[in-house]
Amino acid sequence: MSAMRNTLQQHMEIPGICFIRQPESTLRCTLSASHHGDHQHSYSGPLRNGFRVGTTWPRRGGETQAD
């Protein structure tokens, strides 16, 4: 017999990391919470000289980590 647990989904802020989601994607910003300019996910994108160049996208008004 299996039992399903009912858990409430809670909003949680991750301190120190921006973590804003890229629109229509699962990527999230890996820069510091107080960064300026475009968002960036540092662990994606093509390789250049053996390093990932990352993926960037512009800021939007009203963004929150819970998006």
HTML snippet that shows the backbone in 3Dmol.js (N, CA, C, O; Angstrom):
<script src="https://3Dmol.org/build/3Dmol-min.js"></script>
<div id="view" style="width:600px;height:400px;position:relative"></div>
<script>
const pdb = `
ATOM      1  N   MET A   1       0.844  -1.169   0.000  1.00  0.00           N
ATOM      2  CA  MET A   1       0.000   0.000   0.000  1.00  0.00           C
ATOM      3  C   MET A   1       0.893   1.238   0.000  1.00  0.00           C
ATOM      4  O   MET A   1       1.813   1.338   0.812  1.00  0.00           O
ATOM      5  N   SER A   2       0.632   2.165  -0.891  1.00  0.00           N
ATOM      6  CA  SER A   2       1.450   3.380  -0.954  1.00  0.00           C
ATOM      7  C   SER A   2       0.642   4.567  -0.441  1.00  0.00           C
ATOM      8  O   SER A   2      -0.574   4.651  -0.609  1.00  0.00           O
ATOM      9  N   ALA A   3       1.350   5.446   0.170  1.00  0.00           N
ATOM     10  CA  ALA A   3       0.711   6.662   0.691  1.00  0.00           C
ATOM     11  C   ALA A   3       1.432   7.868   0.116  1.00  0.00           C
ATOM     12  O   ALA A   3       2.662   7.915   0.105  1.00  0.00           O
ATOM     13  N   MET A   4       0.669   8.847  -0.363  1.00  0.00           N
ATOM     14  CA  MET A   4       1.266  10.070  -0.893  1.00  0.00           C
ATOM     15  C   MET A   4       1.311  11.113   0.214  1.00  0.00           C
ATOM     16  O   MET A   4       0.352  11.277   0.969  1.00  0.00           O
ATOM     17  N   ARG A   5       2.411  11.798   0.299  1.00  0.00           N
ATOM     18  CA  ARG A   5       2.527  12.873   1.278  1.00  0.00           C
ATOM     19  C   ARG A   5       2.044  14.175   0.661  1.00  0.00           C
ATOM     20  O   ARG A   5       2.360  14.484  -0.488  1.00  0.00           O
ATOM     21  N   ASN A   6       1.298  14.916   1.411  1.00  0.00           N
ATOM     22  CA  ASN A   6       0.865  16.237   0.968  1.00  0.00           C
ATOM     23  C   ASN A   6       1.801  17.266   1.571  1.00  0.00           C
ATOM     24  O   ASN A   6       1.822  17.463   2.786  1.00  0.00           O
ATOM     25  N   THR A   7       2.576  17.921   0.719  1.00  0.00           N
ATOM     26  CA  THR A   7       3.483  18.958   1.198  1.00  0.00           C
ATOM     27  C   THR A   7       3.132  20.265   0.522  1.00  0.00           C
ATOM     28  O   THR A   7       2.780  20.287  -0.657  1.00  0.00           O
ATOM     29  N   LEU A   8       3.225  21.336   1.251  1.00  0.00           N
ATOM     30  CA  LEU A   8       2.944  22.657   0.707  1.00  0.00           C
ATOM     31  C   LEU A   8       4.199  23.192   0.046  1.00  0.00           C
ATOM     32  O   LEU A   8       5.292  23.107   0.604  1.00  0.00           O
ATOM     33  N   GLN A   9       4.036  23.744  -1.143  1.00  0.00           N
ATOM     34  CA  GLN A   9       5.171  24.352  -1.823  1.00  0.00           C
ATOM     35  C   GLN A   9       5.395  25.724  -1.207  1.00  0.00           C
ATOM     36  O   GLN A   9       4.474  26.536  -1.129  1.00  0.00           O
ATOM     37  N   GLN A  10       6.618  25.975  -0.773  1.00  0.00           N
ATOM     38  CA  GLN A  10       6.926  27.239  -0.115  1.00  0.00           C
ATOM     39  C   GLN A  10       7.862  28.060  -0.982  1.00  0.00           C
ATOM     40  O   GLN A  10       8.681  27.518  -1.724  1.00  0.00           O
ATOM     41  N   HIS A  11       7.727  29.373  -0.877  1.00  0.00           N
ATOM     42  CA  HIS A  11       8.615  30.303  -1.579  1.00  0.00           C
ATOM     43  C   HIS A  11       9.887  30.444  -0.752  1.00  0.00           C
ATOM     44  O   HIS A  11       9.827  30.727   0.445  1.00  0.00           O
ATOM     45  N   MET A  12      11.036  30.248  -1.390  1.00  0.00           N
ATOM     46  CA  MET A  12      12.294  30.351  -0.676  1.00  0.00           C
ATOM     47  C   MET A  12      13.276  31.173  -1.502  1.00  0.00           C
ATOM     48  O   MET A  12      13.503  30.861  -2.671  1.00  0.00           O
ATOM     49  N   GLU A  13      13.859  32.211  -0.922  1.00  0.00           N
ATOM     50  CA  GLU A  13      14.872  33.010  -1.585  1.00  0.00           C
ATOM     51  C   GLU A  13      16.232  32.388  -1.339  1.00  0.00           C
ATOM     52  O   GLU A  13      16.509  31.926  -0.232  1.00  0.00           O
ATOM     53  N   ILE A  14      17.086  32.370  -2.354  1.00  0.00           N
ATOM     54  CA  ILE A  14      18.445  31.875  -2.208  1.00  0.00           C
ATOM     55  C   ILE A  14      19.343  33.095  -2.027  1.00  0.00           C
ATOM     56  O   ILE A  14      19.577  33.827  -2.988  1.00  0.00           O
ATOM     57  N   PRO A  15      19.848  33.329  -0.825  1.00  0.00           N
ATOM     58  CA  PRO A  15      20.659  34.526  -0.579  1.00  0.00           C
ATOM     59  C   PRO A  15      21.996  34.454  -1.308  1.00  0.00           C
ATOM     60  O   PRO A  15      22.618  33.395  -1.387  1.00  0.00           O
ATOM     61  N   GLY A  16      22.423  35.583  -1.832  1.00  0.00           N
ATOM     62  CA  GLY A  16      23.736  35.668  -2.452  1.00  0.00           C
ATOM     63  C   GLY A  16      23.773  35.352  -3.928  1.00  0.00           C
ATOM     64  O   GLY A  16      24.748  35.695  -4.595  1.00  0.00           O
ATOM     65  N   ILE A  17      22.738  34.703  -4.474  1.00  0.00           N
ATOM     66  CA  ILE A  17      22.700  34.354  -5.893  1.00  0.00           C
ATOM     67  C   ILE A  17      21.458  34.983  -6.522  1.00  0.00           C
ATOM     68  O   ILE A  17      20.382  34.958  -5.924  1.00  0.00           O
ATOM     69  N   CYS A  18      21.597  35.540  -7.709  1.00  0.00           N
ATOM     70  CA  CYS A  18      20.468  36.154  -8.409  1.00  0.00           C
ATOM     71  C   CYS A  18      19.370  35.116  -8.663  1.00  0.00           C
ATOM     72  O   CYS A  18      18.233  35.322  -8.241  1.00  0.00           O
ATOM     73  N   PHE A  19      19.679  34.019  -9.335  1.00  0.00           N
ATOM     74  CA  PHE A  19      18.809  32.866  -9.557  1.00  0.00           C
ATOM     75  C   PHE A  19      17.524  33.164 -10.326  1.00  0.00           C
ATOM     76  O   PHE A  19      16.557  32.410 -10.219  1.00  0.00           O
ATOM     77  N   ILE A  20      17.498  34.259 -11.105  1.00  0.00           N
ATOM     78  CA  ILE A  20      16.338  34.587 -11.941  1.00  0.00           C
ATOM     79  C   ILE A  20      16.325  33.648 -13.141  1.00  0.00           C
ATOM     80  O   ILE A  20      17.364  33.430 -13.763  1.00  0.00           O
ATOM     81  N   ARG A  21      15.169  33.094 -13.473  1.00  0.00           N
ATOM     82  CA  ARG A  21      15.041  32.138 -14.582  1.00  0.00           C
ATOM     83  C   ARG A  21      15.036  32.857 -15.931  1.00  0.00           C
ATOM     84  O   ARG A  21      14.440  33.925 -16.077  1.00  0.00           O
ATOM     85  N   GLN A  22      15.710  32.257 -16.913  1.00  0.00           N
ATOM     86  CA  GLN A  22      15.663  32.754 -18.277  1.00  0.00           C
ATOM     87  C   GLN A  22      14.260  32.497 -18.819  1.00  0.00           C
ATOM     88  O   GLN A  22      13.718  31.414 -18.601  1.00  0.00           O
ATOM     89  N   PRO A  23      13.651  33.466 -19.524  1.00  0.00           N
ATOM     90  CA  PRO A  23      12.301  33.265 -20.048  1.00  0.00           C
ATOM     91  C   PRO A  23      12.202  32.008 -20.904  1.00  0.00           C
ATOM     92  O   PRO A  23      13.050  31.768 -21.764  1.00  0.00           O
ATOM     93  N   GLU A  24      11.175  31.213 -20.668  1.00  0.00           N
ATOM     94  CA  GLU A  24      10.885  29.992 -21.420  1.00  0.00           C
ATOM     95  C   GLU A  24      12.051  29.007 -21.416  1.00  0.00           C
ATOM     96  O   GLU A  24      12.315  28.357 -22.427  1.00  0.00           O
ATOM     97  N   SER A  25      12.748  28.895 -20.288  1.00  0.00           N
ATOM     98  CA  SER A  25      13.887  27.995 -20.154  1.00  0.00           C
ATOM     99  C   SER A  25      13.996  27.535 -18.705  1.00  0.00           C
ATOM    100  O   SER A  25      13.283  28.024 -17.829  1.00  0.00           O
ATOM    101  N   THR A  26      14.892  26.592 -18.471  1.00  0.00           N
ATOM    102  CA  THR A  26      15.147  26.155 -17.098  1.00  0.00           C
ATOM    103  C   THR A  26      16.428  26.756 -16.551  1.00  0.00           C
ATOM    104  O   THR A  26      16.760  26.540 -15.385  1.00  0.00           O
ATOM    105  N   LEU A  27      17.166  27.518 -17.379  1.00  0.00           N
ATOM    106  CA  LEU A  27      18.406  28.137 -16.916  1.00  0.00           C
ATOM    107  C   LEU A  27      18.109  29.243 -15.921  1.00  0.00           C
ATOM    108  O   LEU A  27      17.116  29.959 -16.052  1.00  0.00           O
ATOM    109  N   ARG A  28      18.975  29.381 -14.925  1.00  0.00           N
ATOM    110  CA  ARG A  28      18.834  30.441 -13.933  1.00  0.00           C
ATOM    111  C   ARG A  28      20.146  31.207 -13.815  1.00  0.00           C
ATOM    112  O   ARG A  28      21.219  30.639 -14.017  1.00  0.00           O
ATOM    113  N   CYS A  29      20.062  32.477 -13.493  1.00  0.00           N
ATOM    114  CA  CYS A  29      21.238  33.338 -13.379  1.00  0.00           C
ATOM    115  C   CYS A  29      22.126  32.870 -12.230  1.00  0.00           C
ATOM    116  O   CYS A  29      21.648  32.635 -11.120  1.00  0.00           O
ATOM    117  N   THR A  30      23.426  32.736 -12.506  1.00  0.00           N
ATOM    118  CA  THR A  30      24.380  32.269 -11.497  1.00  0.00           C
ATOM    119  C   THR A  30      25.260  33.400 -10.965  1.00  0.00           C
ATOM    120  O   THR A  30      26.231  33.144 -10.253  1.00  0.00           O
ATOM    121  N   LEU A  31      24.926  34.653 -11.306  1.00  0.00           N
ATOM    122  CA  LEU A  31      25.701  35.786 -10.812  1.00  0.00           C
ATOM    123  C   LEU A  31      25.266  36.155  -9.398  1.00  0.00           C
ATOM    124  O   LEU A  31      24.291  35.609  -8.881  1.00  0.00           O
ATOM    125  N   SER A  32      25.992  37.085  -8.774  1.00  0.00           N
ATOM    126  CA  SER A  32      25.642  37.512  -7.414  1.00  0.00           C
ATOM    127  C   SER A  32      24.305  38.246  -7.418  1.00  0.00           C
ATOM    128  O   SER A  32      23.883  38.784  -8.441  1.00  0.00           O
ATOM    129  N   ALA A  33      23.656  38.261  -6.279  1.00  0.00           N
ATOM    130  CA  ALA A  33      22.313  38.839  -6.173  1.00  0.00           C
ATOM    131  C   ALA A  33      22.274  40.322  -6.527  1.00  0.00           C
ATOM    132  O   ALA A  33      21.237  40.803  -6.983  1.00  0.00           O
ATOM    133  N   SER A  34      23.340  41.046  -6.340  1.00  0.00           N
ATOM    134  CA  SER A  34      23.341  42.492  -6.581  1.00  0.00           C
ATOM    135  C   SER A  34      24.022  42.876  -7.892  1.00  0.00           C
ATOM    136  O   SER A  34      24.482  44.010  -8.032  1.00  0.00           O
ATOM    137  N   HIS A  35      24.097  41.952  -8.859  1.00  0.00           N
ATOM    138  CA  HIS A  35      24.795  42.268 -10.111  1.00  0.00           C
ATOM    139  C   HIS A  35      24.017  43.290 -10.927  1.00  0.00           C
ATOM    140  O   HIS A  35      22.811  43.465 -10.749  1.00  0.00           O
ATOM    141  N   HIS A  36      24.728  43.956 -11.821  1.00  0.00           N
ATOM    142  CA  HIS A  36      24.118  44.938 -12.719  1.00  0.00           C
ATOM    143  C   HIS A  36      24.190  44.398 -14.139  1.00  0.00           C
ATOM    144  O   HIS A  36      25.058  43.582 -14.449  1.00  0.00           O
ATOM    145  N   GLY A  37      23.301  44.839 -14.990  1.00  0.00           N
ATOM    146  CA  GLY A  37      23.316  44.425 -16.387  1.00  0.00           C
ATOM    147  C   GLY A  37      22.588  43.117 -16.619  1.00  0.00           C
ATOM    148  O   GLY A  37      21.713  42.719 -15.850  1.00  0.00           O
ATOM    149  N   ASP A  38      22.976  42.457 -17.707  1.00  0.00           N
ATOM    150  CA  ASP A  38      22.307  41.226 -18.127  1.00  0.00           C
ATOM    151  C   ASP A  38      22.509  40.083 -17.133  1.00  0.00           C
ATOM    152  O   ASP A  38      23.479  40.059 -16.375  1.00  0.00           O
ATOM    153  N   HIS A  39      21.564  39.134 -17.158  1.00  0.00           N
ATOM    154  CA  HIS A  39      21.689  37.902 -16.381  1.00  0.00           C
ATOM    155  C   HIS A  39      22.606  36.950 -17.139  1.00  0.00           C
ATOM    156  O   HIS A  39      22.747  37.067 -18.356  1.00  0.00           O
ATOM    157  N   GLN A  40      23.231  36.009 -16.436  1.00  0.00           N
ATOM    158  CA  GLN A  40      24.113  35.037 -17.074  1.00  0.00           C
ATOM    159  C   GLN A  40      24.057  33.696 -16.357  1.00  0.00           C
ATOM    160  O   GLN A  40      24.072  33.629 -15.128  1.00  0.00           O
ATOM    161  N   HIS A  41      23.993  32.632 -17.148  1.00  0.00           N
ATOM    162  CA  HIS A  41      24.139  31.273 -16.622  1.00  0.00           C
ATOM    163  C   HIS A  41      25.525  30.825 -17.075  1.00  0.00           C
ATOM    164  O   HIS A  41      25.754  30.619 -18.267  1.00  0.00           O
ATOM    165  N   SER A  42      26.443  30.675 -16.132  1.00  0.00           N
ATOM    166  CA  SER A  42      27.852  30.443 -16.440  1.00  0.00           C
ATOM    167  C   SER A  42      28.175  29.036 -16.899  1.00  0.00           C
ATOM    168  O   SER A  42      29.255  28.813 -17.446  1.00  0.00           O
ATOM    169  N   TYR A  43      27.284  28.076 -16.698  1.00  0.00           N
ATOM    170  CA  TYR A  43      27.602  26.674 -16.963  1.00  0.00           C
ATOM    171  C   TYR A  43      26.920  26.144 -18.220  1.00  0.00           C
ATOM    172  O   TYR A  43      26.684  24.942 -18.336  1.00  0.00           O
ATOM    173  N   SER A  44      26.604  27.027 -19.157  1.00  0.00           N
ATOM    174  CA  SER A  44      25.971  26.611 -20.412  1.00  0.00           C
ATOM    175  C   SER A  44      26.642  27.351 -21.559  1.00  0.00           C
ATOM    176  O   SER A  44      27.567  28.136 -21.348  1.00  0.00           O
ATOM    177  N   GLY A  45      26.179  27.102 -22.753  1.00  0.00           N
ATOM    178  CA  GLY A  45      26.744  27.758 -23.921  1.00  0.00           C
ATOM    179  C   GLY A  45      27.878  26.943 -24.522  1.00  0.00           C
ATOM    180  O   GLY A  45      28.275  25.915 -23.974  1.00  0.00           O
ATOM    181  N   PRO A  46      28.393  27.405 -25.641  1.00  0.00           N
ATOM    182  CA  PRO A  46      29.455  26.664 -26.333  1.00  0.00           C
ATOM    183  C   PRO A  46      30.788  26.740 -25.592  1.00  0.00           C
ATOM    184  O   PRO A  46      31.015  27.623 -24.764  1.00  0.00           O
ATOM    185  N   LEU A  47      31.652  25.795 -25.912  1.00  0.00           N
ATOM    186  CA  LEU A  47      33.013  25.802 -25.358  1.00  0.00           C
ATOM    187  C   LEU A  47      33.893  26.754 -26.164  1.00  0.00           C
ATOM    188  O   LEU A  47      33.814  26.798 -27.392  1.00  0.00           O
ATOM    189  N   ARG A  48      34.729  27.513 -25.459  1.00  0.00           N
ATOM    190  CA  ARG A  48      35.714  28.379 -26.109  1.00  0.00           C
ATOM    191  C   ARG A  48      37.014  28.222 -25.343  1.00  0.00           C
ATOM    192  O   ARG A  48      37.089  28.602 -24.174  1.00  0.00           O
ATOM    193  N   ASN A  49      38.021  27.679 -25.965  1.00  0.00           N
ATOM    194  CA  ASN A  49      39.315  27.399 -25.323  1.00  0.00           C
ATOM    195  C   ASN A  49      39.150  26.510 -24.096  1.00  0.00           C
ATOM    196  O   ASN A  49      39.855  26.677 -23.101  1.00  0.00           O
ATOM    197  N   GLY A  50      38.220  25.569 -24.169  1.00  0.00           N
ATOM    198  CA  GLY A  50      38.016  24.627 -23.083  1.00  0.00           C
ATOM    199  C   GLY A  50      37.121  25.112 -21.959  1.00  0.00           C
ATOM    200  O   GLY A  50      36.929  24.394 -20.978  1.00  0.00           O
ATOM    201  N   PHE A  51      36.562  26.322 -22.077  1.00  0.00           N
ATOM    202  CA  PHE A  51      35.688  26.875 -21.047  1.00  0.00           C
ATOM    203  C   PHE A  51      34.327  27.212 -21.632  1.00  0.00           C
ATOM    204  O   PHE A  51      34.233  27.609 -22.793  1.00  0.00           O
ATOM    205  N   ARG A  52      33.269  27.060 -20.839  1.00  0.00           N
ATOM    206  CA  ARG A  52      31.925  27.458 -21.266  1.00  0.00           C
ATOM    207  C   ARG A  52      31.835  28.976 -21.271  1.00  0.00           C
ATOM    208  O   ARG A  52      32.288  29.627 -20.330  1.00  0.00           O
ATOM    209  N   VAL A  53      31.259  29.540 -22.315  1.00  0.00           N
ATOM    210  CA  VAL A  53      31.141  30.995 -22.394  1.00  0.00           C
ATOM    211  C   VAL A  53      29.890  31.499 -21.686  1.00  0.00           C
ATOM    212  O   VAL A  53      29.767  32.696 -21.430  1.00  0.00           O
ATOM    213  N   GLY A  54      28.969  30.609 -21.371  1.00  0.00           N
ATOM    214  CA  GLY A  54      27.761  30.999 -20.663  1.00  0.00           C
ATOM    215  C   GLY A  54      26.662  31.464 -21.599  1.00  0.00           C
ATOM    216  O   GLY A  54      26.872  31.620 -22.802  1.00  0.00           O
ATOM    217  N   THR A  55      25.492  31.682 -21.031  1.00  0.00           N
ATOM    218  CA  THR A  55      24.325  32.164 -21.756  1.00  0.00           C
ATOM    219  C   THR A  55      23.856  33.427 -21.052  1.00  0.00           C
ATOM    220  O   THR A  55      23.760  33.445 -19.825  1.00  0.00           O
ATOM    221  N   THR A  56      23.563  34.483 -21.803  1.00  0.00           N
ATOM    222  CA  THR A  56      23.093  35.731 -21.199  1.00  0.00           C
ATOM    223  C   THR A  56      21.725  36.096 -21.727  1.00  0.00           C
ATOM    224  O   THR A  56      21.347  35.705 -22.832  1.00  0.00           O
ATOM    225  N   TRP A  57      20.975  36.857 -20.923  1.00  0.00           N
ATOM    226  CA  TRP A  57      19.671  37.383 -21.337  1.00  0.00           C
ATOM    227  C   TRP A  57      19.422  38.675 -20.578  1.00  0.00           C
ATOM    228  O   TRP A  57      19.953  38.854 -19.482  1.00  0.00           O
ATOM    229  N   PRO A  58      18.615  39.591 -21.142  1.00  0.00           N
ATOM    230  CA  PRO A  58      18.395  40.902 -20.531  1.00  0.00           C
ATOM    231  C   PRO A  58      17.499  40.847 -19.296  1.00  0.00           C
ATOM    232  O   PRO A  58      16.710  39.920 -19.116  1.00  0.00           O
ATOM    233  N   ARG A  59      17.645  41.858 -18.459  1.00  0.00           N
ATOM    234  CA  ARG A  59      16.776  42.001 -17.287  1.00  0.00           C
ATOM    235  C   ARG A  59      15.367  42.370 -17.731  1.00  0.00           C
ATOM    236  O   ARG A  59      15.180  43.026 -18.756  1.00  0.00           O
ATOM    237  N   ARG A  60      14.381  41.942 -16.952  1.00  0.00           N
ATOM    238  CA  ARG A  60      12.985  42.333 -17.167  1.00  0.00           C
ATOM    239  C   ARG A  60      12.472  42.952 -15.873  1.00  0.00           C
ATOM    240  O   ARG A  60      12.951  42.597 -14.796  1.00  0.00           O
ATOM    241  N   GLY A  61      11.543  43.836 -15.948  1.00  0.00           N
ATOM    242  CA  GLY A  61      10.979  44.456 -14.756  1.00  0.00           C
ATOM    243  C   GLY A  61      10.174  43.469 -13.922  1.00  0.00           C
ATOM    244  O   GLY A  61       9.472  42.621 -14.472  1.00  0.00           O
ATOM    245  N   GLY A  62      10.270  43.570 -12.595  1.00  0.00           N
ATOM    246  CA  GLY A  62       9.471  42.750 -11.699  1.00  0.00           C
ATOM    247  C   GLY A  62       9.906  41.322 -11.544  1.00  0.00           C
ATOM    248  O   GLY A  62       9.112  40.493 -11.099  1.00  0.00           O
ATOM    249  N   GLU A  63      11.136  40.991 -11.890  1.00  0.00           N
ATOM    250  CA  GLU A  63      11.605  39.605 -11.782  1.00  0.00           C
ATOM    251  C   GLU A  63      11.804  39.193 -10.330  1.00  0.00           C
ATOM    252  O   GLU A  63      12.236  39.995  -9.502  1.00  0.00           O
ATOM    253  N   THR A  64      11.485  37.934 -10.027  1.00  0.00           N
ATOM    254  CA  THR A  64      11.753  37.373  -8.716  1.00  0.00           C
ATOM    255  C   THR A  64      12.310  35.967  -8.892  1.00  0.00           C
ATOM    256  O   THR A  64      12.139  35.359  -9.949  1.00  0.00           O
ATOM    257  N   GLN A  65      12.970  35.450  -7.873  1.00  0.00           N
ATOM    258  CA  GLN A  65      13.539  34.106  -7.941  1.00  0.00           C
ATOM    259  C   GLN A  65      12.467  33.036  -8.120  1.00  0.00           C
ATOM    260  O   GLN A  65      12.749  31.959  -8.646  1.00  0.00           O
ATOM    261  N   ALA A  66      11.257  33.318  -7.693  1.00  0.00           N
ATOM    262  CA  ALA A  66      10.192  32.313  -7.733  1.00  0.00           C
ATOM    263  C   ALA A  66       9.548  32.167  -9.101  1.00  0.00           C
ATOM    264  O   ALA A  66       8.665  31.327  -9.274  1.00  0.00           O
ATOM    265  N   ASP A  67       9.966  32.960 -10.076  1.00  0.00           N
ATOM    266  CA  ASP A  67       9.378  32.871 -11.426  1.00  0.00           C
ATOM    267  C   ASP A  67       9.597  31.501 -12.021  1.00  0.00           C
ATOM    268  O   ASP A  67       9.173  31.242 -13.147  1.00  0.00           O
TER     269      ASP A  67
END
`;
const viewer = $3Dmol.createViewer("view");
viewer.addModel(pdb, "pdb");
viewer.setStyle({}, {cartoon: {color: "spectrum"}});
viewer.zoomTo();
viewer.render();
</script>
